[in-house]
Amino acid sequence: MPLPRTRGTGLRQRLAELRGPDVPPNSLDARALAALAANPGCERRALLDGAGVDKAKLAGALGAPSGFGQSQFAFMRGNAFEARVKADGGAELLRLVHERLDPRAEPPTAGVVPDLSAVGPEGRAARTALALREATGAGVWTLLDHPMVALDVAGSPAFLEPDAVVVHPDGRWTVVEIKSFPMLDGSADPAKVGAAARQSAVYVLALEEVAARLGTPPKEHAAGERAAGEPDTAGASSERGARTGVPEVSHRILLVCPKDFSNLPAASAVDIRKQRAVTRRQLARLTRVEDIAAALPEGTCFSPDLPAAELTTAVEAVPATYAPECLSACDLAFHCRDRALAEGAVTSLGRSLRSELGGLTSVTDVLAAAHGEAGDPRDPAVAMLRRAARLRAEALDGHPAGAGASEALEGAACR
């Protein structure tokens, strides 16, 4: 009699069936995770990303291709800039980390750059963890170039590759994010800096999981909880690290960009504690992938080789939560937008408006409530809509109150 499959093995096989026969899983990077955390209520994206489905190919097969992608010129420019920053064993990069984040430490003279090569993402993640353990106790500046770390996302591991991680002489770990957008007069585009901070927050969370596995906390902290009354601050984090033996992951990352319009590197320290807290909370709220997969009809598959009609049925079997912000973060956004507009979903008008409308989920319901044809008048959303409809009617029909206001304004102007 064959042995029963474990839950993890069964889930992996189920996700492979969802991708399609012989379809390799698409890697989930930190940028996708940051976008996933921004919309935790979307079960469709959670399942497709957890199963490793290539959403760009899926969107093309559905007839709604996305417009994402980086130009070859921008890609080559970014690679050239990153190579310059990390040249000579990362001497310039370590200097910037020392200058911006740890000026009291011994200046780096010759940093250590361990070899992180291994077979497969699991092997690289294990080799990265070993290198971090060795570097933490070495007491010298160490640069990990493109390490591999794993983060549990909705029950599935996501392998992430930061640009670099620097281990300080005191054993602290710092994430380094290298971007090709310019830093003009010491500051960069706030929107792009915010996106980089959210992406780095994902790396910090993954490194904290590695640190927790490497550390040997005492019994009172074995569950990973703070002691009563202990604040969760950067200073307290260092103290806890010394007390529990868990390496400290810095909440300040180093953002490196080209200086002005040159190819010279400029750096800025960015505090990502807020982004880290938001990302952790939103990732924890994600519906688990196995629960979503278990609710799908038998035989559901998202292979891009299937006919468009069959793919549409499979995709529509998974609930989605569309919002206009998805257009800049998800390859399936155009398909979901068309469906939301066809169904008259209020979410297509934006999350802020959706939250104001309470239980009114469709444009038809909203219009009926505004015209007094449906809805409970005691509902604040219904009362607000009916008042707005009255004000609009008064403005368009030339209500006497509006005329009086106009005459008053004209009289004031004459005086």
N, C-alpha and C positions, 0 to 999 in steps of 0.2 A: 504494500500500500504506500503510495507517495506521501511524503510529509506535507502537512498543510502549509500554505504560503503565509508568511508573516504579513502584517499590515503594510510595512514599508515595501516589501517585495511586490505585493499586490498592487500598491499604488503606483510604483514605477512601471509595472507592466501596463496598468490602465492608462497612464499618461502616454506611454509609447503607442498604445492603440489609438489614442486621440490624435497624435501627430500623424499617424499613417505608417504603413509598412515601409521599413528601410529609410525613414525620414529622420536624419540626425537632429537632436535637440538644438534649438537656437539659444546661444548663451545670453544670460540676463545680466546686463551691466549695471553700474551704479546710476547712470542717467535714467535708465528705464525704471529702476527701483524708486528713484526720487519722484518720477512721474506717477508710478503706481501708488506710492504713499499719498500723493496729492488727491487721489480719487479712490479711497478705500472701499466705497460702496459698490464699485463696479465689479460684479462677479465675472463678467466676460473677460475683462483684462486679467484678473487674478488667475483664472483658469488657463488662459492661453499663454501667459507668461510663465506660470508654474509648470505647464506641460512642455515648454520650450518651443511653442509654435512660432514660426516665422510670420509675424503679422503683416509685414510688407508684402510677401508673396501671397498671403491669404487675401489681403485687400485687392491686389491686382487680379486674382482669380475671381473675386466677387464683382469686378468691374468698377471698383472705386479706389484706384491706386492713390497712395499717399504722395505728398510732395516733399517728403523729408530727404535728407542726405546732404553730405558735405562735398563741396567741389574738390576736384583733384588738386587744384592749385592750393586751396586752403589746407588740405590734408598734408601736402608736401611741405608747406610753410610751417605748419605746426610741428611736424616731425623734425625739421631742420632746427627749429628753435629749441625743442626739447633736447636734441643731441648737443647743442651748444651749451645749454645749462648744465648738462651732466658730463661734459668733457673733463678730461684729466682726473678721472676718478671721482667726479662730483665735487671738485674743490670749490668752485664758485657757488654751487648749491649749498654746501655745508657752511660756507662763509655767510651766506644770506640767512640761513637758519640761526647761526650763532649771533649775527647782528640784530635780527628782528625778534628772536624768541628767547635766546639764552645768552645774553651778553656777559653774565657773571661767570660762565663756564670757561674752561681752558679753551683758547682759540684752536680750531681744527688745523692741524698741520698736514697730516696724511690720514684720511679716513679709510676705513675698511669697507670694501664692497664685496660681500659674499656672493658666491655662485648659487643661484636659485633655480637652476635648470633641473627638470625632472620630467617623468613621463606622465602626461595627462594632468588635468586640473587638480585631482585629488593628490597626486604626487607632488605637484608644485605647492599646494597649500600646506602639505606636511613638511616640505623642505623649508618653506617660509616660516612656519612655526618653530622649527628647529633653529633657524638662523636668528630669529627674534630672541629665543631663549639664550643662545650663546652671546648675542650682542648685549643683552640686558646686564649680564654679569661681567662683561669684558671691561667696562669702564672707559671706553674710547668712542669717538664719533664713528658711527656706522651708517652707511647708506644702502638701503635695500631698493634696488632698481627694478620696478615693475614686479613687486611681490604679488602673490596670489593668496587671497583670504576668502573664507566661506561665511555666508550669513544665512541663517534659517529664515525663509520667507514662506509663510502659510504652509509650513510642513515640508517644504522642499528646499534643498540647499542651492544657493546662488553663489557662484564663484566670481569674485570681483578682483580687479587688477588696478590698484592705485598707480599713479605716475611714480611715486616714490614714498618711502617711509624712512624717516631718520630716527635713529636711536641715539639719545644724548648720553654723555658720559655718566650721568646719574641714573641711567636706565629708563628714562622717559621716552615715549614714542610719539612722534609728530608726523602727521600726514602732510604731504606736499602735493599741491595741485598745480600743474603747469598748463597755462592757457595761452592761446595765440592772439587774443584780443589785447589792444594796447592799454597801457597805464599812462595816462596823460597828466603831467604835473602831479604825480603821486597818487592819482585816483583813477578808477576805471568805471565803466558803465555799471550803475547800481544793479540793474536787472541781471546782467551777466555775472556780476559778483554774487548775487543772491542764488543764481542757479548753481554756481560753483560751490557755494557754501552748502546747499542742499545735497549736492553730489558727494561732497566730502563728509557730510554727516553720516552717509551710508557706510563709507569706509571706516569711520570712527566706531560705529556700532559693531562692524565686523571685527575690528581689532580688539574691541572690548571683550568679545566672545573668546578670541584667542588668548587674551590676557587672563581671563577667568579660568581657562583650562590650564594655563601654565602655572598660575599661582596656587598656593596652598593655604587658603584662608583658615583661621581657627574656627572652633565649633560655633562660637556665638555669631559668626558671619558666614557660616557654611551655606546658608540658603541664599546668599547674595543680597540680603536686605540690609538697609541702613539701621544702625542702632537708634533707639528712641531719641528724638530731638536732634539728631545729627543732620546738619544742613548738607544739601547736595551742591557744593560749590567746588570751584577749581582748586582752591587751597585745601579744603577738606579732602578732596580726592587724593592729593599727594600724601596727606597724613594717613589716610586709610590704606593707601598702597604700601607705605612703610610698615603699617601695623599688621596687615593681612598677608603680605608677601605677593600681592597681585601687582604686576607692572602697571604703571600709570599711562593711560592714553591721553595725551594733551587735548583739551577742548579748544585750543587755538591752532589753526592750521596755517600753513604758509602758502599764499597764493603768489605764483611767479608769472609775470607777464612781460612782454616786450616794453621797453622804456620809450615813451613817446612814439616816434615813427621809426625807431632804429630796431636792430636785432639784439640789443643789449638787454640783459635781464634786470627787471626791477621786481621787488618783493614787498608784500604787505601781510601783516598778521591779521587773521580774520577769526573772531570768536564765533564758534558755531554751536554754542550750547543751546540756543533757542531752536535752531534747525534740528539738532540732535534729538531734543525732547519731543518735538513735533513728529519727526520721522519715526521715532521709537513708538510713540503712542498710536500713530496711524497704521504702522505695520502690524502692531499687536491686534488691531481691530479688524484686520483682513479676514474674511471668511476663509476657512481652511479649504485647501484645494480638493482634498479627498471628499469633503461633504458636497461640494459643487459637482464633482465628477460622478458621485454616486446618484445624483438626481437626474442625470442625463439618460435619454433613451438608449437602449442597447444598440451597438453598432454605430454610434455617433463618431464621426471622424472629420478632422480639419485638414486633410491632405490637400494641397493646392492642385493636385492632379485630378481631383473629382470634378464632375460637372458643376457649373455655377449654381444651378437650382438646388442640388443636393448640399452644396456648401452653405448656401443661404439658410436652408432649413436647419443645418447643424449649428450655425452661428446664432440664429434666432432662438435656439433652444436654451441658450445661456442668457440670463437677464443682464442688461447693461444699464449703466447710469451715465447718460451723455450730458456733457456740459460744454459750452463754447471753448473752455480752456483746454479741452481734449485735442483741439485742432493743432496745438503746438506741442503735443506730447505723445500722441498715439497714432499708429499707422492706420488703425481702423476708424479713425474719427470721421472721415467723410462718409463711410457706409453708415455708421451709427447716426450721424447727423441727418442723412436722408430719411432714415427710418423714423427718427424722432419728429422731424417735420411732417412726415406723412401721417403719423399718428396724432399730431397736434400736442405733443408732450410739452409741458411747461418747462422742463429742464433745458430745452433748446434755447430758452430765453435768458439763461444764466442762473447760477446757484443762488445768488442773493435774492432774485425775484422769486425763485422757487420756494425759498424758506419763508418769504412773506405771505405766500398764498396758502399755507397750511395744507388742508386736505384736498384742495383743488389741484388736480394733477394734469388736467388737459385744458387746452385753450377753449374748447367747447364749454367745459364746466365754468371757466372763468367768465366767458361772455354771458352765459345763462344767469350766473349769479349777479353780474353787473346790471343786467336788464330786469332783474326781479323775477325771473322765470324759475329759478331754482336756488337752493341754498338756504341755510338758517340765518335769519337776520341778526340773531344774537352772536353769530360767528364774527370775530373782529375782521377777518379777511373779507367776508361777504359785505359787512358794513362799510369797509374802506372802499371796496369796488363800487358799491352803489353810490356812495358820496362822490367818488371820482366821476362816475357816469353823469350825475346831476350837474356837477361843475362844468363838465365838457358840453353838455346840452345847453346850459345857460350861456356859455361862451359862444357857441355856434348859432344859437337862435336869437341872440340879442335880447336877453332877459332884462326887464326894467332895472333890476339891481345893477346889472352891468352898465346900462345906459346912464344911470345916476352917477356911477363912479366915473364914467367918461366925462360927463358934464362938470363934475367937481374938478377933475384934472384940468379941463379947459378953462374953468373960472380961475383956478390958481395960476395958470399960465398968463391970463390976461392981467391979473393983479401984479 
